[in-house]
Structure formats: structure tokens, C-alpha cells
Amino acid sequence: MHRSPLEYGISAFAGKYKTRIICSLMTHGPMRHKELRQLTDANDQALSLALKELLDYSIVNRHQYNEMPLLHQVSLWAIKHHEDDVTFEHDNSRLG
């Protein structure tokens, strides 16, 4: 339980990695977990916990990028443009 707005604010930013995370995101913009881990020198567990707390306080947002459409488009391009002497094994039902 927080007794004052100041106490609440301090608890939101308290912790070894929270300020490192915020500074890294402000400097470099959105990044992947692995990139953020390297910049902050945090291990996976510590970084995940700090990010969860920052999310809970609405200090950071999480956006999960779906990479499958890009991979799908690359696969379609490869099938369409491959040379005649190359044979691909693929499941057309998965490519749409």
C-alpha cells in the first residue's frame, strides 16, 4: 500500500533495471527482448520481471510483432521466382 503519490512514483521506478530499460527505450526506440537484455546487462529473469512491473504501471507498452506474414510473403516469392532446376517441397495449404 502506498501512502503518498511520491511513494507510488518512486516504487514505479525503483529497481536496478527499470531506469536502464527506460533510458534504453528512450534512446533506441522499440526493441526486442534480446536487444534490451544486451543493452541493460540484465539476465532474462530480471529483465522480464522489470518489464512486467513497468507494464503494470503503464510506463511501457508491449507490442508483439507477427513475423509470419513476412515469412509467408518470402515463401510465395520464392515459389514464384525460383529457377526451373530448383525443386521446393511445400504445403500449399499453409501458404494460402
Beta strands, then each sheet from edge to edge (+ up, - down):
end
